[in-house]
Amino acid sequence: MNLYLDLMKKCLIGSIYQDASCAWDNSNGIPYQAEIREQGLDWPHTAHTMIGLHRLNNLQFCVEDVLQNNIPGDLIETGVWRGGACIFMRAILKAYDNTEKKVFVADSFEGMPIPNPKLYPADQEFKNWANYKMLSVPLPQVQSNFARYELLDQQVIFLKGWFHDTLPHAPIEKLAVMRLDGDFYESTMDALMNLYPKLSMGGWVIIDDYTIPCCTQAVHDFRNKFNIIDELCRTTDGLGAFWKRTK
């Protein structure tokens, strides 16, 4: 089991074949650097995730914890890029022979939304992100990435569309792990407001881009609004954050 999951992580971040990095315009030519890739600080040219080894380890810890402690609910990531983190969640379920939990894959599959600074001033500085085509990965490509690992099956559910449209009506009863990677204040808050009420006690919230100021603000605004005092922990790369719901 451990060998399989360790190999999956290396494949997903592109460390086995030392997949080169690329720039915002998706141009190639930036040499692979192992430490940078493990930290999740570059954009792989072909690898299926950019979150790095540290945050994949964190995801494994959270998913294994809910499996070992029989925490009810499914798994979801909001903002999936090429699907790597969701592929890894499905791989963990396979390794544990779990056929009950589903992996929800939520994304526009059209790139980043155009920010609405009038409603969400914190997102103003990211007004150009919608123009970065590298962030736009079509749904068929993500599905194909799952299939490469033989992990595209009935336990994987795709939610295509903007979060404010899809998440309020998502066919989810309970969640055990919710991993948020929407970057923006609006995207982070949409996910928290719609999904946190479905998170089981003992389940985990993971915030991928906690160090982005607008994301940080959304997390703290949400926690303050609902008086959430569960310890906010940091991932070992210092970029992400996570907490276990206790009440």
C-alpha positions as CSV (number, residue, x, y, z in Angstrom):
1,M,0.0,0.0,0.0
2,N,2.7,2.5,1.0
3,L,4.8,1.7,-2.1
4,Y,1.7,2.3,-4.3
5,L,0.8,5.6,-2.7
6,D,4.4,6.8,-2.7
7,L,4.7,6.0,-6.3
8,M,1.5,7.8,-7.1
9,K,2.7,10.9,-5.5
10,K,6.0,10.9,-7.5
11,C,4.0,10.3,-10.7
12,L,1.5,13.0,-9.9
13,I,4.1,15.7,-9.2
14,G,6.3,14.6,-12.2
15,S,9.4,13.9,-10.1
16,I,10.1,10.5,-11.7
17,Y,10.7,11.8,-15.2
18,Q,11.7,15.3,-13.9
19,D,9.0,17.1,-15.8
20,A,10.2,20.6,-16.7
21,S,8.5,23.7,-15.3
22,C,6.7,26.2,-17.4
23,A,5.8,29.9,-17.3
24,W,2.3,31.5,-17.0
25,D,1.9,31.3,-20.8
26,N,2.5,27.5,-20.7
27,S,5.9,27.8,-22.5
28,N,8.4,25.1,-21.6
29,G,12.1,25.3,-20.9
30,I,12.5,25.9,-17.2
31,P,14.7,23.1,-15.8
32,Y,13.3,20.7,-13.2
33,Q,14.4,21.4,-9.7
34,A,13.5,18.7,-7.1
35,E,13.2,20.9,-4.1
36,I,11.1,23.5,-5.9
37,R,8.8,20.7,-7.2
38,E,8.4,19.1,-3.8
39,Q,7.5,22.4,-2.2
40,G,4.9,23.0,-4.9
41,L,6.5,26.3,-6.0
42,D,6.5,25.7,-9.8
43,W,4.1,25.0,-12.6
44,P,4.8,21.5,-14.1
45,H,4.6,21.4,-17.8
46,T,2.8,18.0,-18.0
47,A,2.5,16.6,-14.4
48,H,-1.0,16.3,-13.0
49,T,-0.7,18.5,-9.9
50,M,1.2,21.5,-8.8
51,I,0.7,21.2,-5.1
52,G,4.0,19.4,-4.4
53,L,4.9,16.5,-2.2
54,H,4.3,18.3,1.2
55,R,0.7,19.1,0.5
56,L,0.1,15.6,-1.0
57,N,1.4,14.2,2.2
58,N,-1.0,16.4,4.1
59,L,-3.9,15.2,1.9
60,Q,-2.9,11.6,2.5
61,F,-2.8,12.2,6.3
62,C,-6.3,13.6,6.3
63,V,-7.9,11.0,4.1
64,E,-6.2,8.1,5.9
65,D,-7.4,9.6,9.2
66,V,-11.0,9.6,8.3
67,L,-10.7,6.1,6.9
68,Q,-9.1,4.7,9.9
69,N,-11.5,6.5,12.3
70,N,-14.7,5.7,10.2
71,I,-15.6,9.3,9.7
72,P,-18.7,9.3,7.5
73,G,-18.8,11.3,4.2
74,D,-17.3,11.8,0.8
75,L,-14.2,13.7,-0.4
76,I,-14.1,16.8,-2.5
77,E,-11.7,19.3,-4.0
78,T,-12.9,22.6,-5.3
79,G,-10.5,23.9,-7.9
80,V,-8.7,20.8,-9.4
81,W,-6.5,22.0,-12.3
82,R,-5.4,18.8,-14.0
83,G,-7.0,16.7,-11.3
84,G,-3.9,15.4,-9.5
85,A,-5.1,15.8,-5.9
86,C,-8.4,14.2,-6.7
87,I,-6.7,11.4,-8.5
88,F,-4.6,10.8,-5.4
89,M,-7.7,10.8,-3.1
90,R,-9.2,8.1,-5.4
91,A,-5.9,6.2,-5.2
92,I,-6.0,6.2,-1.4
93,L,-9.6,4.9,-1.5
94,K,-8.4,2.1,-3.8
95,A,-5.4,1.3,-1.6
96,Y,-7.7,0.9,1.4
97,D,-10.3,-1.1,-0.7
98,N,-12.9,1.5,0.2
99,T,-15.9,1.3,-2.2
100,E,-18.3,3.6,-0.3
101,K,-16.8,7.0,-0.4
102,K,-16.9,9.2,-3.5
103,V,-14.5,11.8,-4.8
104,F,-16.2,15.0,-6.0
105,V,-14.2,16.9,-8.5
106,A,-15.4,20.5,-8.6
107,D,-14.1,23.0,-11.1
108,S,-15.3,25.3,-13.9
109,F,-12.9,23.5,-16.2
110,E,-12.7,26.8,-18.0
111,G,-10.0,28.5,-15.9
112,M,-10.4,31.2,-13.2
113,P,-13.5,33.3,-12.8
114,I,-13.4,37.1,-13.5
115,P,-13.2,38.6,-10.0
116,N,-16.0,40.9,-8.7
117,P,-14.1,43.5,-6.7
118,K,-17.3,45.4,-5.9
119,L,-18.6,42.5,-3.9
120,Y,-15.2,41.0,-3.0
121,P,-12.6,43.8,-2.8
122,A,-9.9,41.4,-1.6
123,D,-9.9,39.8,-5.1
124,Q,-9.1,43.0,-6.9
125,E,-5.4,42.2,-7.3
126,F,-6.1,39.0,-9.2
127,K,-8.3,40.5,-11.9
128,N,-5.9,39.2,-14.6
129,W,-5.9,35.6,-13.5
130,A,-8.9,34.8,-15.8
131,N,-6.6,35.4,-18.7
132,Y,-4.1,32.7,-17.8
133,K,-4.9,29.9,-20.2
134,M,-2.7,27.5,-18.3
135,L,-5.3,27.4,-15.5
136,S,-8.0,26.3,-18.0
137,V,-8.0,22.5,-18.2
138,P,-11.0,21.0,-20.0
139,L,-13.1,18.3,-18.3
140,P,-12.3,15.6,-20.9
141,Q,-8.6,16.2,-20.2
142,V,-9.1,15.8,-16.5
143,Q,-11.1,12.6,-17.0
144,S,-8.4,11.3,-19.3
145,N,-5.9,11.9,-16.5
146,F,-7.9,9.8,-14.1
147,A,-8.1,7.1,-16.7
148,R,-4.4,6.9,-17.1
149,Y,-4.2,5.6,-13.6
150,E,-7.2,3.3,-14.1
151,L,-9.1,5.4,-11.5
152,L,-11.9,6.8,-13.5
153,D,-15.0,5.0,-12.2
154,Q,-18.4,5.4,-10.5
155,Q,-16.7,6.7,-7.3
156,V,-15.6,9.8,-9.1
157,I,-18.2,12.6,-9.6
158,F,-17.5,15.7,-11.6
159,L,-19.1,19.0,-10.8
160,K,-18.6,21.3,-13.7
161,G,-19.3,25.0,-13.3
162,W,-18.7,28.0,-11.1
163,F,-18.8,27.2,-7.5
164,H,-21.7,29.6,-6.7
165,D,-23.8,27.7,-9.3
166,T,-22.8,24.1,-8.6
167,L,-22.0,23.8,-4.9
168,P,-25.4,24.8,-3.4
169,H,-27.1,22.0,-5.4
170,A,-24.3,19.4,-5.4
171,P,-25.5,15.8,-4.6
172,I,-23.5,15.6,-1.4
173,E,-25.0,14.4,1.8
174,K,-21.9,14.3,4.0
175,L,-18.2,15.1,3.6
176,A,-15.2,13.7,5.4
177,V,-12.5,15.8,3.7
178,M,-13.0,19.1,1.8
179,R,-9.9,20.5,0.1
180,L,-10.3,24.0,-1.2
181,D,-8.0,25.3,-4.0
182,G,-10.0,28.2,-5.4
183,D,-7.4,30.9,-4.5
184,F,-9.9,33.9,-4.5
185,Y,-11.9,35.2,-1.6
186,E,-15.2,34.6,-3.4
187,S,-14.2,31.0,-4.4
188,T,-13.0,30.1,-1.0
189,M,-16.0,31.6,0.7
190,D,-18.4,29.9,-1.7
191,A,-16.9,26.5,-0.9
192,L,-16.8,27.1,2.9
193,M,-20.4,28.4,3.1
194,N,-21.9,25.6,1.0
195,L,-19.8,22.6,2.1
196,Y,-18.8,23.1,5.7
197,P,-22.3,22.4,7.0
198,K,-22.0,19.0,5.4
199,L,-18.6,18.2,7.0
200,S,-18.8,15.4,9.6
201,M,-17.4,15.9,13.0
202,G,-13.9,14.6,12.8
203,G,-13.6,15.6,9.2
204,W,-11.0,17.8,7.7
205,V,-10.9,21.2,5.9
206,I,-7.8,21.8,3.8
207,I,-6.9,25.2,2.4
208,D,-4.3,24.9,-0.4
209,D,-3.5,28.6,-0.9
210,Y,-3.7,29.9,2.6
211,T,-0.8,32.3,2.1
212,I,-2.7,34.2,-0.7
213,P,-4.0,37.3,1.2
214,C,-7.6,37.1,-0.2
215,C,-7.8,33.4,0.6
216,T,-6.4,34.0,4.2
217,Q,-9.1,36.7,4.7
218,A,-11.9,34.4,3.6
219,V,-10.8,31.7,5.9
220,H,-10.6,34.0,8.9
221,D,-13.8,35.8,8.1
222,F,-15.6,32.4,7.9
223,R,-14.1,31.1,11.1
224,N,-14.9,34.3,12.9
225,K,-18.5,34.4,11.6
226,F,-19.2,30.9,12.9
227,N,-17.0,31.0,16.0
228,I,-14.8,28.2,14.8
229,I,-12.0,27.7,17.3
230,D,-10.6,24.4,16.1
231,E,-6.8,24.7,15.8
232,L,-5.7,26.0,12.4
233,C,-2.6,24.0,11.5
234,R,-0.1,24.7,8.7
235,T,1.2,22.2,6.1
236,T,4.9,21.4,6.3
237,D,5.7,23.6,3.3
238,G,4.2,26.6,5.0
239,L,1.8,27.3,2.2
240,G,-1.4,25.5,3.1
241,A,-3.6,25.3,6.2
242,F,-6.0,22.7,7.6
243,W,-8.2,22.0,10.6
244,K,-10.3,19.1,12.0
245,R,-13.9,19.9,12.7
246,T,-14.8,19.1,16.3
247,K,-18.1,20.8,16.8
